[in-house]
Amino acid sequence: MKLTINGSIKDVDADPEMPLLWALRDLLGIKGPKFGCGIGACGACTVLIDGEPQRSCSVTVGSVSGAITTIEGVSSGENLHVVQQAWIDEQVPQCGYCQSGQILAAIALLNENPKPNDDDISEAMTNLCRCGTYPRIRSAIHRAAKKMGA
Amino acid sequence: MGKILRRTFLIGSAAIVGGVAFGYYKYTKPYDNPLEDELAEGEATFDPYVKITSDNNITIIAPRAEMGQGVSTTLAALVAEELDVDFEKITVEHGPTSFAYHNSGMLEDGTPFPHYERGVVSNMMRGAMGVVSKFTGIQATGGSSSTKDAYIKMRQAGCAARETLKLAAANKLGVDVTSLKTESGFVISGEIRIAYGELAMDAAKLNPPAEIKLKPKSEWKILGKSQKRTDMLAKVTGAPIFGIDVDLPDMVYGTIRMNPYLGGKMFSFDASKAEKMPGVIKIVDMSGPENEAFGGGIGVIASNTWAAFKAAEAVDIKWGKSDYPAATDGINAVLAKALKSGAGDSLRNDGDAETAFADAPRPSVVEAEYYVPYLAHACMEPMNATAWLKGGKLQVWAPNQSPTIIRADCAYEAGVEEKDTRVHTTFLGGGFGRRAEVDFCRFATRLAKHADEKPVKVTWTREEDIRHDTYRPVAMAKFKARLDEKGTLAAFDARIASPSIIASLMGRAFPSLSPAGPDRTMIEGAFDQPYTIANHRVTAIKAPLSVPVGFWRAVGNSFNGFFNESFIDEIAVKAKIDPVELRLGLMKDHPTAMGVVKKVAAMADWGAETIEGRGKGIAFTLSFGAWVAQVVEVSIIEGEVKIKNVWCAVDVGEALDPSIIKAQVMSGIVFGLSSAMGQEITFADGAVEQGNFDDFDAMRMGQCPNIHVEILQDAEIMGGVGEVGTPPSIPALANAIYAATGKRIRTMPLSREIDFVA
């Protein structure tokens, strides 16, 4: 089957019932989406499908028709996405394992709502972080929003 | 001396045995530099921490597991400061597995003395542990010890390399070495600037000067200032840096499914259905030797992880039972019995608590019983390791906290020599103590024996990870205090029953050694707090429970902090004294402790008029050498608790990187509050009831309070930071709920008795 991933079309020979996460990681070697729970509860595997954040562990690869964006596809060449840069400026990551998913969730939020307030952030950012980077994630989203609006 | 020896603790006794066997003479001989074996063309090394290429690439080895705590950045900064290079230009690597990177800081903190006790005996024991560390060469990350351990030795490594480069330059230029300076990776002689890379090969042939002098603090350019962490770019671009991302040619994928009755055997299994599933290569019996603590189970080798997961589920297995009580009620009954009648170790026994209570009139006595459940670590990255056994050589790639022990363990498992075994430490998607264990690496190695000389990446499902953890111990405690006629605290007696972590760990890693003596981890956070009370006894009682328990962030402090600081709050209520005032009075011999309590009280505007429906609670814990006071503020919204603010004052002595310290303290607070709000591991029918983030969750963004951290630097001895935010957060929250509602909750998690705003 064919998947559109980060702007290019990839051929993948997978059981259509295989979760998208494992097709990306084990069959296509795209390691940005992480395995955290397998039940859509933590968001470490978040990818964008047609711009919408989806938990790739809970989407079968056979059901995907839209364009997939993973963390590998958000920067343009050497230039980091504004949200990635904000993550560095606020020194957000600790272990970093959830951050690919967090960044994609934040990009989706800012595309939908360029000026989110704290409640909007709380509502949209449901991904789990065991290191407790939430306060810095919040600051980074505000910083990115400011930058994107400037 | 006999008494002192009897007070030796478990890690110490095991390690001393190893050390004596090793021979004292070895202590003076430094380990070989492990970097010698792996230099690239044109690369030179000066000591186990520095590599420089002739084209001026400078690599610093930070030999501790990076699990989010920023240790790779701070350790590299110690070397870079003395080496005198620009911090942005260096490369940082974890480096090889080697005894040269032993952690003496961790063992020194394991001695059974309070941090502030610096007498002859306690310092002698700490010194002995430094020797033991060097003997046994355990390279490990834990106990919030990395920076303390590295503070002098890694600066010396940078300094010695810098001075050697200067010697090479002096030879080259024919000038006196004292006329040379260094700056940003150059040796400078008047107008001449020579890059370190140009000198590296020559310098590596020289002996470093016999005496070196570290820079005075006033000349620091990097240390003491917040640095950009060296791992940020990889972590915002999704780089494949974690164990679970390891990718090797011809690699196959695997998983395991071990007995849910922890430690129980596997009687039989039927893999006929699973073997026929697409992608499945092999189903393997994972049962180990008779004395192995992990019990039986199966492993799957497949062409992808998902196929392995599905096949593991499809195997039909007959399990043997475990030997602990099948349900949490039964486990609690064992604790209650130990608490009531068990003999214990009183690591604090000041005055005469027994007599002080004997004639106490009833109204002057405060009593309370507390309870905490088992807890899982639930690292974001589930347990995994990749092993490759080929031609009598073994390689293991793993996100781990203990590479030298893992090397020995996996070599034994594979039946190969340690010298033919390499352990590669990747980045860790969380550790929290879980990755100090050996099981995930041993299992990967066991599966690799069946993988036809191909590398096999073994990933656990989240359910396997939660249900086969080495849990934070369950614990039950009874606290008793006597107030005298004036309402001052005259006597304090605490009994704490829990299973011993050290005994459990030894059973897993070294089943042939039998643990004996007191276990400090059962009682830390209670016996070692800087409170002066005339009659003060704290006793730990080992409860015979075989559920595997291990190091969980802050270890014993995570529950004893809750017990002790909740009880201090209860005494304040009974004595009608403000809880800040009560603590300041008890800690009057310890100005560092008073400093953080006063600071946090000011930050939180303690004593200001209470807003209706809100409450503030305070707690203090000294753990891992850091003095930490916190105030939590809650708001009650339609009967549910919302955590609004946390204020924290932390004194770590020398603060090497303020941004990283604040991040760590914040992280520890979220970790502690998460556990208090709703986490518990319970048993039914012999198995763990929870399995994933739907029933073992943690705090989410919307629940996270504003967290305000201030760093003080008055402590005389440097403290750790990775775990120290956790212990006071839990009692401060419980005390805040009491202040807001009048409801005293003595059992964790708090969600058993009160709801939190989702």
Contacts between the chains, C-beta under 8 A, distances in Angstrom:
chain1	res1	chain2	res2	distance
A	15	B	278	6.5
A	15	B	279	8.0
A	18	B	304	7.7
A	18	B	306	5.3
A	19	B	306	6.3
A	22	B	304	6.0
A	22	B	305	5.7
A	22	B	306	4.0
A	25	B	305	7.3
A	26	B	253	6.3
A	26	B	304	4.0
A	26	B	305	5.4
A	26	B	306	7.2
A	27	B	304	6.5
A	29	B	247	6.5
A	31	B	238	7.0
A	31	B	240	4.0
A	31	B	245	4.4
A	31	B	247	7.5
A	32	B	237	7.9
A	32	B	238	2.9
A	33	B	238	7.8
A	34	B	242	7.5
A	34	B	244	7.1
A	34	B	380	7.4
A	34	B	381	7.0
A	34	B	429	7.1
A	35	B	244	6.4
A	35	B	305	7.5
A	35	B	382	6.7
A	35	B	459	6.9
A	36	B	380	5.7
A	36	B	381	7.7
A	36	B	382	7.3
A	36	B	462	7.0
A	36	B	693	7.6
A	37	B	462	4.6
A	37	B	692	5.3
A	37	B	693	5.0
A	38	B	309	7.6
A	38	B	461	6.3
A	38	B	462	5.8
A	38	B	692	7.5
A	39	B	462	7.6
A	39	B	692	5.5
A	39	B	693	7.5
A	39	B	694	6.4
A	41	B	692	6.2
A	41	B	693	4.0
A	41	B	694	5.2
A	41	B	697	7.7
A	42	B	380	7.2
A	42	B	693	5.1
A	44	B	380	6.1
A	70	B	238	6.9
A	71	B	237	6.6
A	71	B	238	3.3
A	72	B	237	7.5
A	72	B	238	5.7
A	75	B	237	6.6
A	80	B	236	7.0
A	80	B	237	7.5
A	84	B	236	4.3
A	84	B	237	6.8
A	87	B	232	7.6
A	87	B	236	4.6
A	88	B	228	7.3
A	88	B	232	4.9
A	88	B	233	7.0
A	88	B	236	5.9
A	91	B	226	7.9
A	91	B	228	7.0
A	91	B	229	6.0
A	91	B	232	6.8
A	91	B	659	5.8
A	91	B	663	6.9
A	92	B	236	7.8
A	93	B	68	7.6
A	93	B	229	7.7
A	93	B	231	7.3
A	93	B	232	6.2
A	93	B	235	4.0
A	93	B	236	6.6
A	94	B	68	3.2
A	94	B	69	7.0
A	94	B	70	7.3
A	94	B	663	6.3
A	94	B	664	7.9
A	94	B	667	6.0
A	95	B	66	8.0
A	95	B	67	5.4
A	95	B	68	3.2
A	95	B	379	7.9
A	95	B	380	6.5
A	95	B	381	7.5
A	95	B	427	7.5
A	95	B	428	6.3
A	95	B	429	5.3
A	95	B	430	4.9
A	95	B	431	7.7
A	96	B	68	6.9
A	96	B	231	6.8
A	96	B	234	7.4
A	96	B	235	3.2
A	96	B	241	7.6
A	96	B	427	7.1
A	96	B	429	7.4
A	97	B	242	6.3
A	97	B	379	7.9
A	97	B	380	4.1
A	97	B	381	4.9
A	97	B	429	3.1
A	97	B	430	6.4
A	98	B	380	5.3
A	99	B	235	5.5
A	99	B	236	6.4
A	100	B	238	4.2
A	103	B	236	6.4
A	121	B	701	6.9
A	122	B	701	5.4
A	122	B	702	3.5
A	123	B	702	7.0
A	125	B	701	4.4
A	125	B	702	8.0
A	126	B	700	6.2
A	126	B	701	7.0
A	126	B	702	8.0
A	127	B	701	7.8
A	128	B	380	7.2
A	128	B	693	6.2
A	128	B	697	7.6
A	128	B	698	6.2
A	128	B	700	6.6
A	129	B	380	7.4
A	130	B	378	6.4
A	130	B	379	6.4
A	130	B	380	4.9
A	130	B	430	5.2
A	130	B	432	7.7
A	130	B	671	7.4
A	130	B	698	6.0
A	131	B	68	4.7
A	131	B	380	7.8
A	131	B	430	6.8
A	131	B	667	4.9
A	131	B	670	7.7
A	132	B	666	6.0
A	132	B	667	4.4
A	132	B	668	7.8
A	132	B	669	6.9
A	132	B	670	2.6
A	132	B	671	6.1
A	132	B	674	7.7
A	132	B	699	7.1
A	132	B	704	7.3
A	133	B	663	7.6
A	133	B	667	7.3
A	134	B	670	6.9
A	134	B	699	7.6
A	134	B	700	7.8
A	134	B	701	4.9
A	134	B	704	4.0
A	135	B	666	6.3
A	135	B	704	6.5
A	135	B	706	7.3
A	135	B	707	5.6
A	136	B	663	7.2
A	137	B	701	6.9
A	138	B	701	7.2
